């Protein structure tokens, strides 16, 4: 069995891909989805600036701020 690595090939920790602390309800699926996106992006060694996440209105509109260190918006 291989040891778990603490950094990816870019030298980044998984925590480096986290954004702000979530304010979403614990029962909704948005936190789980964001967590899986973070894990996948980290494992694929993608730099944060190469990833986008689109969202709609309502609670889900806040979810891009919860990963990759920030978000940008437009109307």
N, CA, C, O and CB atoms as a CASP TS submission, in Angstrom:
PFRMAT TS
TARGET T0000
AUTHOR 0000-0000-0000
METHOD Language model
MODEL 1
PARENT N/A
ATOM      1  N   UNK     1       0.840  -1.166   0.000  1.00  0.00           N
ATOM      2  CA  UNK     1       0.000   0.000   0.000  1.00  0.00           C
ATOM      3  C   UNK     1       0.892   1.238   0.000  1.00  0.00           C
ATOM      4  O   UNK     1       1.888   1.286   0.722  1.00  0.00           O
ATOM      5  CB  UNK     1      -0.960  -0.007   1.212  1.00  0.00           C
ATOM      6  N   UNK     2       0.544   2.222  -0.795  1.00  0.00           N
ATOM      7  CA  UNK     2       1.356   3.435  -0.873  1.00  0.00           C
ATOM      8  C   UNK     2       0.950   4.422   0.225  1.00  0.00           C
ATOM      9  O   UNK     2      -0.196   4.443   0.674  1.00  0.00           O
ATOM     10  CB  UNK     2       1.215   4.091  -2.264  1.00  0.00           C
ATOM     11  N   UNK     3       1.902   5.221   0.636  1.00  0.00           N
ATOM     12  CA  UNK     3       1.644   6.232   1.665  1.00  0.00           C
ATOM     13  C   UNK     3       0.850   7.381   1.059  1.00  0.00           C
ATOM     14  O   UNK     3       1.011   7.713  -0.115  1.00  0.00           O
ATOM     15  CB  UNK     3       2.973   6.752   2.281  1.00  0.00           C
ATOM     16  N   UNK     4      -0.006   7.978   1.873  1.00  0.00           N
ATOM     17  CA  UNK     4      -0.765   9.143   1.405  1.00  0.00           C
ATOM     18  C   UNK     4       0.193  10.315   1.236  1.00  0.00           C
ATOM     19  O   UNK     4       1.042  10.568   2.091  1.00  0.00           O
ATOM     20  CB  UNK     4      -1.919   9.508   2.400  1.00  0.00           C
ATOM     21  N   UNK     5       0.051  11.001   0.157  1.00  0.00           N
ATOM     22  CA  UNK     5       0.923  12.156  -0.074  1.00  0.00           C
ATOM     23  C   UNK     5       0.292  13.399   0.539  1.00  0.00           C
ATOM     24  O   UNK     5      -0.931  13.526   0.592  1.00  0.00           O
ATOM     25  CB  UNK     5       1.180  12.366  -1.593  1.00  0.00           C
ATOM     26  N   UNK     6       1.128  14.298   0.992  1.00  0.00           N
ATOM     27  CA  UNK     6       0.613  15.506   1.634  1.00  0.00           C
ATOM     28  C   UNK     6       0.538  16.682   0.670  1.00  0.00           C
ATOM     29  O   UNK     6      -0.175  17.652   0.928  1.00  0.00           O
ATOM     30  CB  UNK     6       1.481  15.873   2.821  1.00  0.00           C
ATOM     31  N   UNK     7       1.268  16.603  -0.438  1.00  0.00           N
ATOM     32  CA  UNK     7       1.205  17.642  -1.468  1.00  0.00           C
ATOM     33  C   UNK     7       1.061  16.965  -2.825  1.00  0.00           C
ATOM     34  O   UNK     7       1.447  15.809  -3.000  1.00  0.00           O
ATOM     35  CB  UNK     7       2.476  18.562  -1.431  1.00  0.00           C
ATOM     36  N   UNK     8       0.499  17.701  -3.785  1.00  0.00           N
ATOM     37  CA  UNK     8       0.389  17.153  -5.136  1.00  0.00           C
ATOM     38  C   UNK     8       1.642  17.509  -5.937  1.00  0.00           C
ATOM     39  O   UNK     8       2.596  18.059  -5.388  1.00  0.00           O
ATOM     40  CB  UNK     8      -0.886  17.686  -5.848  1.00  0.00           C
ATOM     41  N   UNK     9       1.639  17.201  -7.214  1.00  0.00           N
ATOM     42  CA  UNK     9       2.821  17.448  -8.053  1.00  0.00           C
ATOM     43  C   UNK     9       3.139  18.930  -8.217  1.00  0.00           C
ATOM     44  O   UNK     9       4.244  19.287  -8.628  1.00  0.00           O
ATOM     45  CB  UNK     9       2.620  16.828  -9.417  1.00  0.00           C
ATOM     46  N   UNK    10       2.175  19.797  -7.898  1.00  0.00           N
ATOM     47  CA  UNK    10       2.404  21.245  -7.957  1.00  0.00           C
ATOM     48  C   UNK    10       2.966  21.778  -6.639  1.00  0.00           C
ATOM     49  O   UNK    10       3.275  22.964  -6.520  1.00  0.00           O
ATOM     50  CB  UNK    10       1.102  21.975  -8.299  1.00  0.00           C
ATOM     51  N   UNK    11       3.096  20.887  -5.650  1.00  0.00           N
ATOM     52  CA  UNK    11       3.582  21.299  -4.336  1.00  0.00           C
ATOM     53  C   UNK    11       2.507  21.919  -3.466  1.00  0.00           C
ATOM     54  O   UNK    11       2.813  22.588  -2.479  1.00  0.00           O
ATOM     55  CB  UNK    11       4.705  22.267  -4.493  1.00  0.00           C
ATOM     56  N   UNK    12       1.236  21.700  -3.828  1.00  0.00           N
ATOM     57  CA  UNK    12       0.126  22.285  -3.081  1.00  0.00           C
ATOM     58  C   UNK    12      -0.535  21.248  -2.188  1.00  0.00           C
ATOM     59  O   UNK    12      -0.693  20.091  -2.577  1.00  0.00           O
ATOM     60  CB  UNK    12      -0.904  22.888  -4.037  1.00  0.00           C
ATOM     61  N   UNK    13      -0.919  21.668  -0.988  1.00  0.00           N
ATOM     62  CA  UNK    13      -1.703  20.825  -0.094  1.00  0.00           C
ATOM     63  C   UNK    13      -3.160  20.890  -0.529  1.00  0.00           C
ATOM     64  O   UNK    13      -3.579  21.844  -1.185  1.00  0.00           O
ATOM     65  CB  UNK    13      -1.541  21.268   1.396  1.00  0.00           C
ATOM     66  N   UNK    14      -3.923  19.873  -0.162  1.00  0.00           N
ATOM     67  CA  UNK    14      -5.350  19.901  -0.491  1.00  0.00           C
ATOM     68  C   UNK    14      -6.019  21.122   0.142  1.00  0.00           C
ATOM     69  O   UNK    14      -6.942  21.697  -0.436  1.00  0.00           O
ATOM     70  CB  UNK    14      -6.044  18.602  -0.016  1.00  0.00           C
ATOM     71  N   UNK    15      -5.555  21.516   1.328  1.00  0.00           N
ATOM     72  CA  UNK    15      -6.110  22.689   2.013  1.00  0.00           C
ATOM     73  C   UNK    15      -5.903  23.972   1.207  1.00  0.00           C
ATOM     74  O   UNK    15      -6.658  24.930   1.374  1.00  0.00           O
ATOM     75  CB  UNK    15      -5.474  22.841   3.394  1.00  0.00           C
ATOM     76  N   UNK    16      -4.889  24.004   0.334  1.00  0.00           N
ATOM     77  CA  UNK    16      -4.651  25.183  -0.502  1.00  0.00           C
ATOM     78  C   UNK    16      -5.785  25.406  -1.502  1.00  0.00           C
ATOM     79  O   UNK    16      -5.933  26.504  -2.037  1.00  0.00           O
ATOM     80  CB  UNK    16      -3.324  25.043  -1.246  1.00  0.00           C
ATOM     81  N   UNK    17      -6.575  24.380  -1.752  1.00  0.00           N
ATOM     82  CA  UNK    17      -7.685  24.478  -2.689  1.00  0.00           C
ATOM     83  C   UNK    17      -8.993  24.878  -2.012  1.00  0.00           C
ATOM     84  O   UNK    17      -9.998  25.112  -2.683  1.00  0.00           O
ATOM     85  CB  UNK    17      -7.866  23.166  -3.404  1.00  0.00           C
ATOM     86  N   UNK    18      -8.978  24.956  -0.691  1.00  0.00           N
ATOM     87  CA  UNK    18     -10.185  25.348   0.032  1.00  0.00           C
ATOM     88  C   UNK    18     -10.408  26.843  -0.080  1.00  0.00           C
ATOM     89  O   UNK    18      -9.463  27.621  -0.208  1.00  0.00           O
ATOM     90  CB  UNK    18     -10.094  24.936   1.503  1.00  0.00           C
ATOM     91  N   UNK    19     -11.657  27.227  -0.032  1.00  0.00           N
ATOM     92  CA  UNK    19     -12.027  28.634   0.011  1.00  0.00           C
ATOM     93  C   UNK    19     -12.454  28.999   1.422  1.00  0.00           C
ATOM     94  O   UNK    19     -11.901  28.508   2.406  1.00  0.00           O
ATOM     95  CB  UNK    19     -13.154  28.942  -0.998  1.00  0.00           C
ATOM     96  N   UNK    20     -13.442  29.866   1.497  1.00  0.00           N
ATOM     97  CA  UNK    20     -13.957  30.284   2.797  1.00  0.00           C
ATOM     98  C   UNK    20     -14.751  29.167   3.468  1.00  0.00           C
ATOM     99  O   UNK    20     -15.169  28.207   2.821  1.00  0.00           O
ATOM    100  CB  UNK    20     -14.829  31.525   2.644  1.00  0.00           C
ATOM    101  N   UNK    21     -14.949  29.309   4.761  1.00  0.00           N
ATOM    102  CA  UNK    21     -15.771  28.343   5.502  1.00  0.00           C
ATOM    103  C   UNK    21     -17.208  28.414   4.995  1.00  0.00           C
ATOM    104  O   UNK    21     -17.729  29.500   4.742  1.00  0.00           O
ATOM    105  CB  UNK    21     -15.716  28.620   7.041  1.00  0.00           C
ATOM    106  N   UNK    22     -17.837  27.273   4.849  1.00  0.00           N
ATOM    107  CA  UNK    22     -19.186  27.222   4.302  1.00  0.00           C
ATOM    108  C   UNK    22     -20.225  27.732   5.291  1.00  0.00           C
ATOM    109  O   UNK    22     -20.078  27.579   6.503  1.00  0.00           O
ATOM    110  CB  UNK    22     -19.524  25.809   3.889  1.00  0.00           C
ATOM    111  N   UNK    23     -21.264  28.333   4.758  1.00  0.00           N
ATOM    112  CA  UNK    23     -22.423  28.739   5.552  1.00  0.00           C
ATOM    113  C   UNK    23     -23.658  27.978   5.101  1.00  0.00           C
ATOM    114  O   UNK    23     -24.769  28.279   5.538  1.00  0.00           O
ATOM    115  CB  UNK    23     -22.658  30.256   5.442  1.00  0.00           C
ATOM    116  N   UNK    24     -23.471  26.994   4.226  1.00  0.00           N
ATOM    117  CA  UNK    24     -24.600  26.224   3.720  1.00  0.00           C
ATOM    118  C   UNK    24     -25.078  25.225   4.766  1.00  0.00           C
ATOM    119  O   UNK    24     -24.312  24.814   5.638  1.00  0.00           O
ATOM    120  CB  UNK    24     -24.218  25.497   2.424  1.00  0.00           C
ATOM    121  N   UNK    25     -26.330  24.843   4.677  1.00  0.00           N
ATOM    122  CA  UNK    25     -26.907  23.869   5.610  1.00  0.00           C
ATOM    123  C   UNK    25     -26.172  22.543   5.506  1.00  0.00           C
ATOM    124  O   UNK    25     -25.825  22.110   4.407  1.00  0.00           O
ATOM    125  CB  UNK    25     -28.413  23.669   5.333  1.00  0.00           C
ATOM    126  N   UNK    26     -25.935  21.902   6.633  1.00  0.00           N
ATOM    127  CA  UNK    26     -25.218  20.629   6.659  1.00  0.00           C
ATOM    128  C   UNK    26     -25.969  19.525   5.927  1.00  0.00           C
ATOM    129  O   UNK    26     -25.346  18.572   5.459  1.00  0.00           O
ATOM    130  CB  UNK    26     -24.965  20.209   8.087  1.00  0.00           C
ATOM    131  N   UNK    27     -27.261  19.626   5.817  1.00  0.00           N
ATOM    132  CA  UNK    27     -28.045  18.583   5.162  1.00  0.00           C
ATOM    133  C   UNK    27     -28.090  18.668   3.650  1.00  0.00           C
ATOM    134  O   UNK    27     -28.515  17.713   3.001  1.00  0.00           O
ATOM    135  CB  UNK    27     -29.418  18.617   5.673  1.00  0.00           C
ATOM    136  N   UNK    28     -27.665  19.779   3.067  1.00  0.00           N
ATOM    137  CA  UNK    28     -27.748  19.898   1.609  1.00  0.00           C
ATOM    138  C   UNK    28     -26.511  19.289   0.952  1.00  0.00           C
ATOM    139  O   UNK    28     -25.489  19.096   1.610  1.00  0.00           O
ATOM    140  CB  UNK    28     -27.901  21.380   1.191  1.00  0.00           C
ATOM    141  N   UNK    29     -26.601  18.993  -0.312  1.00  0.00           N
ATOM    142  CA  UNK    29     -25.518  18.316  -1.013  1.00  0.00           C
ATOM    143  C   UNK    29     -24.425  19.210  -1.552  1.00  0.00           C
ATOM    144  O   UNK    29     -23.423  18.703  -2.057  1.00  0.00           O
ATOM    145  CB  UNK    29     -26.071  17.553  -2.116  1.00  0.00           C
ATOM    146  N   UNK    30     -24.576  20.525  -1.466  1.00  0.00           N
ATOM    147  CA  UNK    30     -23.587  21.426  -2.056  1.00  0.00           C
ATOM    148  C   UNK    30     -22.200  21.267  -1.434  1.00  0.00           C
ATOM    149  O   UNK    30     -21.195  21.329  -2.142  1.00  0.00           O
ATOM    150  CB  UNK    30     -24.046  22.859  -1.908  1.00  0.00           C
ATOM    151  N   UNK    31     -22.139  21.064  -0.122  1.00  0.00           N
ATOM    152  CA  UNK    31     -20.836  20.884   0.527  1.00  0.00           C
ATOM    153  C   UNK    31     -20.149  19.612   0.048  1.00  0.00           C
ATOM    154  O   UNK    31     -18.936  19.603  -0.160  1.00  0.00           O
ATOM    155  CB  UNK    31     -20.998  20.846   2.049  1.00  0.00           C
ATOM    156  N   UNK    32     -20.910  18.542  -0.129  1.00  0.00           N
ATOM    157  CA  UNK    32     -20.335  17.278  -0.616  1.00  0.00           C
ATOM    158  C   UNK    32     -19.805  17.428  -2.031  1.00  0.00           C
ATOM    159  O   UNK    32     -18.732  16.921  -2.357  1.00  0.00           O
ATOM    160  CB  UNK    32     -21.381  16.155  -0.570  1.00  0.00           C
ATOM    161  N   UNK    33     -20.556  18.123  -2.868  1.00  0.00           N
ATOM    162  CA  UNK    33     -20.131  18.332  -4.255  1.00  0.00           C
ATOM    163  C   UNK    33     -18.860  19.173  -4.293  1.00  0.00           C
ATOM    164  O   UNK    33     -17.913  18.833  -5.004  1.00  0.00           O
ATOM    165  CB  UNK    33     -21.251  19.014  -5.076  1.00  0.00           C
ATOM    166  N   UNK    34     -18.831  20.262  -3.539  1.00  0.00           N
ATOM    167  CA  UNK    34     -17.636  21.110  -3.503  1.00  0.00           C
ATOM    168  C   UNK    34     -16.427  20.337  -2.988  1.00  0.00           C
ATOM    169  O   UNK    34     -15.324  20.501  -3.507  1.00  0.00           O
ATOM    170  CB  UNK    34     -17.881  22.344  -2.625  1.00  0.00           C
ATOM    171  N   UNK    35     -16.619  19.505  -1.982  1.00  0.00           N
ATOM    172  CA  UNK    35     -15.532  18.695  -1.438  1.00  0.00           C
ATOM    173  C   UNK    35     -14.970  17.738  -2.485  1.00  0.00           C
ATOM    174  O   UNK    35     -13.755  17.555  -2.565  1.00  0.00           O
ATOM    175  CB  UNK    35     -16.016  17.912  -0.221  1.00  0.00           C
ATOM    176  N   UNK    36     -15.833  17.131  -3.280  1.00  0.00           N
ATOM    177  CA  UNK    36     -15.374  16.211  -4.319  1.00  0.00           C
ATOM    178  C   UNK    36     -14.658  16.954  -5.449  1.00  0.00           C
ATOM    179  O   UNK    36     -13.701  16.435  -6.023  1.00  0.00           O
ATOM    180  CB  UNK    36     -16.557  15.419  -4.882  1.00  0.00           C
ATOM    181  N   UNK    37     -15.117  18.163  -5.769  1.00  0.00           N
ATOM    182  CA  UNK    37     -14.425  18.978  -6.775  1.00  0.00           C
ATOM    183  C   UNK    37     -13.015  19.304  -6.278  1.00  0.00           C
ATOM    184  O   UNK    37     -12.049  19.186  -7.031  1.00  0.00           O
ATOM    185  CB  UNK    37     -15.221  20.292  -7.076  1.00  0.00           C
ATOM    186  N   UNK    38     -12.899  19.712  -5.016  1.00  0.00           N
ATOM    187  CA  UNK    38     -11.588  20.028  -4.439  1.00  0.00           C
ATOM    188  C   UNK    38     -10.672  18.817  -4.505  1.00  0.00           C
ATOM    189  O   UNK    38      -9.522  18.935  -4.929  1.00  0.00           O
ATOM    190  CB  UNK    38     -11.734  20.503  -2.983  1.00  0.00           C
ATOM    191  N   UNK    39     -11.163  17.662  -4.095  1.00  0.00           N
ATOM    192  CA  UNK    39     -10.346  16.441  -4.116  1.00  0.00           C
ATOM    193  C   UNK    39      -9.895  16.089  -5.526  1.00  0.00           C
ATOM    194  O   UNK    39      -8.733  15.746  -5.744  1.00  0.00           O
ATOM    195  CB  UNK    39     -11.125  15.271  -3.518  1.00  0.00           C
ATOM    196  N   UNK    40     -10.808  16.174  -6.477  1.00  0.00           N
ATOM    197  CA  UNK    40     -10.479  15.821  -7.864  1.00  0.00           C
ATOM    198  C   UNK    40      -9.466  16.774  -8.476  1.00  0.00           C
ATOM    199  O   UNK    40      -8.518  16.341  -9.130  1.00  0.00           O
ATOM    200  CB  UNK    40     -11.735  15.806  -8.712  1.00  0.00           C
ATOM    201  N   UNK    41      -9.663  18.066  -8.267  1.00  0.00           N
ATOM    202  CA  UNK    41      -8.755  19.073  -8.821  1.00  0.00           C
ATOM    203  C   UNK    41      -7.358  18.906  -8.223  1.00  0.00           C
ATOM    204  O   UNK    41      -6.359  19.012  -8.934  1.00  0.00           O
ATOM    205  CB  UNK    41      -9.292  20.502  -8.552  1.00  0.00           C
ATOM    206  N   UNK    42      -7.291  18.646  -6.916  1.00  0.00           N
ATOM    207  CA  UNK    42      -6.004  18.432  -6.247  1.00  0.00           C
ATOM    208  C   UNK    42      -5.316  17.189  -6.793  1.00  0.00           C
ATOM    209  O   UNK    42      -4.127  17.227  -7.108  1.00  0.00           O
ATOM    210  CB  UNK    42      -6.197  18.306  -4.726  1.00  0.00           C
ATOM    211  N   UNK    43      -6.055  16.084  -6.907  1.00  0.00           N
ATOM    212  CA  UNK    43      -5.476  14.834  -7.398  1.00  0.00           C
ATOM    213  C   UNK    43      -5.037  14.931  -8.858  1.00  0.00           C
ATOM    214  O   UNK    43      -4.086  14.263  -9.264  1.00  0.00           O
ATOM    215  CB  UNK    43      -6.476  13.704  -7.241  1.00  0.00           C
ATOM    216  N   UNK    44      -5.722  15.758  -9.648  1.00  0.00           N
ATOM    217  CA  UNK    44      -5.372  15.930 -11.062  1.00  0.00           C
ATOM    218  C   UNK    44      -4.259  16.952 -11.255  1.00  0.00           C
ATOM    219  O   UNK    44      -3.836  17.205 -12.383  1.00  0.00           O
ATOM    220  CB  UNK    44      -6.598  16.352 -11.858  1.00  0.00           C
ATOM    221  N   UNK    45      -3.779  17.544 -10.155  1.00  0.00           N
ATOM    222  CA  UNK    45      -2.683  18.518 -10.197  1.00  0.00           C
ATOM    223  C   UNK    45      -3.018  19.747 -11.036  1.00  0.00           C
ATOM    224  O   UNK    45      -2.154  20.292 -11.723  1.00  0.00           O
ATOM    225  CB  UNK    45      -1.435  17.864 -10.742  1.00  0.00           C
ATOM    226  N   UNK    46      -4.268  20.178 -10.976  1.00  0.00           N
ATOM    227  CA  UNK    46      -4.670  21.369 -11.720  1.00  0.00           C
ATOM    228  C   UNK    46      -4.413  22.616 -10.884  1.00  0.00           C
ATOM    229  O   UNK    46      -4.761  22.651  -9.704  1.00  0.00           O
ATOM    230  CB  UNK    46      -6.159  21.287 -12.123  1.00  0.00           C
ATOM    231  N   UNK    47      -3.806  23.642 -11.484  1.00  0.00           N
ATOM    232  CA  UNK    47      -3.667  24.909 -10.752  1.00  0.00           C
ATOM    233  C   UNK    47      -5.055  25.525 -10.541  1.00  0.00           C
ATOM    234  O   UNK    47      -5.943  25.366 -11.378  1.00  0.00           O
ATOM    235  CB  UNK    47      -2.730  25.904 -11.524  1.00  0.00           C
ATOM    236  N   UNK    48      -5.232  26.220  -9.431  1.00  0.00           N
ATOM    237  CA  UNK    48      -6.543  26.771  -9.103  1.00  0.00           C
ATOM    238  C   UNK    48      -7.099  27.679 -10.191  1.00  0.00           C
ATOM    239  O   UNK    48      -8.306  27.679 -10.434  1.00  0.00           O
ATOM    240  CB  UNK    48      -6.464  27.530  -7.813  1.00  0.00           C
ATOM    241  N   UNK    49      -6.247  28.447 -10.844  1.00  0.00           N
ATOM    242  CA  UNK    49      -6.736  29.404 -11.834  1.00  0.00           C
ATOM    243  C   UNK    49      -7.229  28.731 -13.119  1.00  0.00           C
ATOM    244  O   UNK    49      -7.768  29.411 -13.992  1.00  0.00           O
ATOM    245  CB  UNK    49      -5.643  30.393 -12.169  1.00  0.00           C
ATOM    246  N   UNK    50      -7.059  27.425 -13.252  1.00  0.00           N
ATOM    247  CA  UNK    50      -7.503  26.699 -14.447  1.00  0.00           C
ATOM    248  C   UNK    50      -8.858  26.017 -14.255  1.00  0.00           C
ATOM    249  O   UNK    50      -9.289  25.253 -15.119  1.00  0.00           O
ATOM    250  CB  UNK    50      -6.468  25.662 -14.832  1.00  0.00           C
ATOM    251  N   UNK    51      -9.532  26.283 -13.140  1.00  0.00           N
ATOM    252  CA  UNK    51     -10.791  25.615 -12.814  1.00  0.00           C
ATOM    253  C   UNK    51     -11.897  26.653 -12.683  1.00  0.00           C
ATOM    254  O   UNK    51     -11.699  27.711 -12.085  1.00  0.00           O
ATOM    255  CB  UNK    51     -10.660  24.789 -11.508  1.00  0.00           C
ATOM    256  N   UNK    52     -13.075  26.341 -13.251  1.00  0.00           N
ATOM    257  CA  UNK    52     -14.231  27.210 -13.071  1.00  0.00           C
ATOM    258  C   UNK    52     -15.382  26.386 -12.512  1.00  0.00           C
ATOM    259  O   UNK    52     -15.462  25.177 -12.731  1.00  0.00           O
ATOM    260  CB  UNK    52     -14.635  27.894 -14.410  1.00  0.00           C
ATOM    261  N   UNK    53     -16.250  27.041 -11.805  1.00  0.00           N
ATOM    262  CA  UNK    53     -17.480  26.413 -11.331  1.00  0.00           C
ATOM    263  C   UNK    53     -18.589  27.430 -11.516  1.00  0.00           C
ATOM    264  O   UNK    53     -18.533  28.531 -10.969  1.00  0.00           O
ATOM    265  CB  UNK    53     -17.367  25.944  -9.827  1.00  0.00           C
ATOM    266  N   UNK    54     -19.582  27.062 -12.279  1.00  0.00           N
ATOM    267  CA  UNK    54     -20.726  27.936 -12.501  1.00  0.00           C
ATOM    268  C   UNK    54     -21.820  27.577 -11.515  1.00  0.00           C
ATOM    269  O   UNK    54     -21.957  26.418 -11.121  1.00  0.00           O
ATOM    270  CB  UNK    54     -21.240  27.828 -13.959  1.00  0.00           C
ATOM    271  N   UNK    55     -22.590  28.560 -11.123  1.00  0.00           N
ATOM    272  CA  UNK    55     -23.672  28.294 -10.180  1.00  0.00           C
ATOM    273  C   UNK    55     -24.890  29.109 -10.571  1.00  0.00           C
ATOM    274  O   UNK    55     -24.812  30.049 -11.362  1.00  0.00           O
ATOM    275  CB  UNK    55     -23.240  28.619  -8.730  1.00  0.00           C
ATOM    276  N   UNK    56     -26.004  28.724  -9.999  1.00  0.00           N
ATOM    277  CA  UNK    56     -27.258  29.411 -10.262  1.00  0.00           C
ATOM    278  C   UNK    56     -27.554  30.431  -9.185  1.00  0.00           C
ATOM    279  O   UNK    56     -26.651  31.065  -8.638  1.00  0.00           O
ATOM    280  CB  UNK    56     -28.397  28.416 -10.367  1.00  0.00           C
ATOM    281  N   UNK    57     -28.836  30.579  -8.888  1.00  0.00           N
ATOM    282  CA  UNK    57     -29.256  31.521  -7.854  1.00  0.00           C
ATOM    283  C   UNK    57     -29.605  30.750  -6.585  1.00  0.00           C
ATOM    284  O   UNK    57     -29.629  29.519  -6.587  1.00  0.00           O
ATOM    285  CB  UNK    57     -30.468  32.372  -8.333  1.00  0.00           C
ATOM    286  N   UNK    58     -29.871  31.463  -5.524  1.00  0.00           N
ATOM    287  CA  UNK    58     -30.198  30.812  -4.260  1.00  0.00           C
ATOM    288  C   UNK    58     -28.944  30.378  -3.532  1.00  0.00           C
ATOM    289  O   UNK    58     -27.871  30.952  -3.716  1.00  0.00           O
ATOM    290  CB  UNK    58     -31.106  29.614  -4.494  1.00  0.00           C
ATOM    291  N   UNK    59     -29.092  29.357  -2.703  1.00  0.00           N
ATOM    292  CA  UNK    59     -27.963  28.877  -1.895  1.00  0.00           C
ATOM    293  C   UNK    59     -26.777  28.470  -2.756  1.00  0.00           C
ATOM    294  O   UNK    59     -25.629  28.722  -2.389  1.00  0.00           O
ATOM    295  CB  UNK    59     -28.396  27.699  -1.034  1.00  0.00           C
ATOM    296  N   UNK    60     -27.041  27.849  -3.890  1.00  0.00           N
ATOM    297  CA  UNK    60     -25.938  27.362  -4.723  1.00  0.00           C
ATOM    298  C   UNK    60     -25.094  28.493  -5.285  1.00  0.00           C
ATOM    299  O   UNK    60     -23.958  28.257  -5.696  1.00  0.00           O
ATOM    300  CB  UNK    60     -26.476  26.522  -5.860  1.00  0.00           C
ATOM    301  N   UNK    61     -25.610  29.702  -5.315  1.00  0.00           N
ATOM    302  CA  UNK    61     -24.830  30.818  -5.860  1.00  0.00           C
ATOM    303  C   UNK    61     -23.622  31.142  -4.987  1.00  0.00           C
ATOM    304  O   UNK    61     -22.676  31.777  -5.455  1.00  0.00           O
ATOM    305  CB  UNK    61     -25.712  32.056  -6.002  1.00  0.00           C
ATOM    306  N   UNK    62     -23.641  30.716  -3.733  1.00  0.00           N
ATOM    307  CA  UNK    62     -22.515  30.959  -2.829  1.00  0.00           C
ATOM    308  C   UNK    62     -21.431  29.899  -2.930  1.00  0.00           C
ATOM    309  O   UNK    62     -20.311  30.121  -2.469  1.00  0.00           O
ATOM    310  CB  UNK    62     -23.007  31.033  -1.411  1.00  0.00           C
ATOM    311  N   UNK    63     -21.738  28.757  -3.520  1.00  0.00           N
ATOM    312  CA  UNK    63     -20.812  27.621  -3.465  1.00  0.00           C
ATOM    313  C   UNK    63     -19.453  27.856  -4.127  1.00  0.00           C
ATOM    314  O   UNK    63     -18.476  27.285  -3.643  1.00  0.00           O
ATOM    315  CB  UNK    63     -21.452  26.448  -4.103  1.00  0.00           C
ATOM    316  N   UNK    64     -19.310  28.655  -5.201  1.00  0.00           N
ATOM    317  CA  UNK    64     -17.963  28.846  -5.755  1.00  0.00           C
ATOM    318  C   UNK    64     -16.978  29.498  -4.787  1.00  0.00           C
ATOM    319  O   UNK    64     -15.769  29.308  -4.922  1.00  0.00           O
ATOM    320  CB  UNK    64     -18.049  29.680  -6.997  1.00  0.00           C
ATOM    321  N   UNK    65     -17.469  30.253  -3.824  1.00  0.00           N
ATOM    322  CA  UNK    65     -16.573  30.898  -2.854  1.00  0.00           C
ATOM    323  C   UNK    65     -15.976  29.909  -1.864  1.00  0.00           C
ATOM    324  O   UNK    65     -15.045  30.251  -1.134  1.00  0.00           O
ATOM    325  CB  UNK    65     -17.318  31.979  -2.098  1.00  0.00           C
ATOM    326  N   UNK    66     -16.503  28.681  -1.829  1.00  0.00           N
ATOM    327  CA  UNK    66     -16.073  27.704  -0.834  1.00  0.00           C
ATOM    328  C   UNK    66     -14.956  26.802  -1.323  1.00  0.00           C
ATOM    329  O   UNK    66     -14.594  25.849  -0.633  1.00  0.00           O
ATOM    330  CB  UNK    66     -17.234  26.867  -0.413  1.00  0.00           C
ATOM    331  N   UNK    67     -14.408  27.074  -2.484  1.00  0.00           N
ATOM    332  CA  UNK    67     -13.260  26.290  -2.931  1.00  0.00           C
ATOM    333  C   UNK    67     -12.374  27.134  -3.821  1.00  0.00           C
ATOM    334  O   UNK    67     -12.818  28.140  -4.374  1.00  0.00           O
ATOM    335  CB  UNK    67     -13.713  25.025  -3.673  1.00  0.00           C
ATOM    336  N   UNK    68     -11.136  26.733  -3.960  1.00  0.00           N
ATOM    337  CA  UNK    68     -10.136  27.365  -4.820  1.00  0.00           C
ATOM    338  C   UNK    68      -9.818  28.796  -4.436  1.00  0.00           C
ATOM    339  O   UNK    68      -9.270  29.542  -5.248  1.00  0.00           O
ATOM    340  CB  UNK    68     -10.599  27.335  -6.233  1.00  0.00           C
ATOM    341  N   UNK    69     -10.145  29.194  -3.227  1.00  0.00           N
ATOM    342  CA  UNK    69      -9.696  30.469  -2.706  1.00  0.00           C
ATOM    343  C   UNK    69     -10.471  31.696  -3.125  1.00  0.00           C
ATOM    344  O   UNK    69     -10.076  32.798  -2.747  1.00  0.00           O
ATOM    345  CB  UNK    69      -8.337  30.655  -3.082  1.00  0.00           C
ATOM    346  N   UNK    70     -11.548  31.580  -3.880  1.00  0.00           N
ATOM    347  CA  UNK    70     -12.314  32.761  -4.213  1.00  0.00           C
ATOM    348  C   UNK    70     -13.231  32.565  -5.382  1.00  0.00           C
ATOM    349  O   UNK    70     -13.320  31.478  -5.952  1.00  0.00           O
ATOM    350  CB  UNK    70     -11.411  33.882  -4.488  1.00  0.00           C
ATOM    351  N   UNK    71     -13.915  33.634  -5.738  1.00  0.00           N
ATOM    352  CA  UNK    71     -14.847  33.559  -6.859  1.00  0.00           C
ATOM    353  C   UNK    71     -14.961  34.919  -7.527  1.00  0.00           C
ATOM    354  O   UNK    71     -14.614  35.947  -6.946  1.00  0.00           O
ATOM    355  CB  UNK    71     -16.234  33.069  -6.392  1.00  0.00           C
ATOM    356  N   UNK    72     -15.446  34.902  -8.740  1.00  0.00           N
ATOM    357  CA  UNK    72     -15.714  36.110  -9.509  1.00  0.00           C
ATOM    358  C   UNK    72     -17.125  35.990 -10.053  1.00  0.00           C
ATOM    359  O   UNK    72     -17.575  34.885 -10.356  1.00  0.00           O
ATOM    360  CB  UNK    72     -14.667  36.313 -10.664  1.00  0.00           C
ATOM    361  N   UNK    73     -17.820  37.086 -10.180  1.00  0.00           N
ATOM    362  CA  UNK    73     -19.199  37.031 -10.653  1.00  0.00           C
ATOM    363  C   UNK    73     -19.450  37.972 -11.807  1.00  0.00           C
ATOM    364  O   UNK    73     -18.681  38.899 -12.060  1.00  0.00           O
ATOM    365  CB  UNK    73     -20.143  37.350  -9.533  1.00  0.00           C
ATOM    366  N   UNK    74     -20.538  37.717 -12.499  1.00  0.00           N
ATOM    367  CA  UNK    74     -20.987  38.583 -13.582  1.00  0.00           C
ATOM    368  C   UNK    74     -22.483  38.427 -13.728  1.00  0.00           C
ATOM    369  O   UNK    74     -23.049  37.425 -13.289  1.00  0.00           O
ATOM    370  CB  UNK    74     -20.259  38.253 -14.915  1.00  0.00           C
ATOM    371  N   UNK    75     -23.127  39.393 -14.333  1.00  0.00           N
ATOM    372  CA  UNK    75     -24.565  39.335 -14.623  1.00  0.00           C
ATOM    373  C   UNK    75     -24.779  39.239 -16.099  1.00  0.00           C
ATOM    374  O   UNK    75     -25.921  39.179 -16.556  1.00  0.00           O
ATOM    375  CB  UNK    75     -25.301  40.556 -14.062  1.00  0.00           C
TER
END
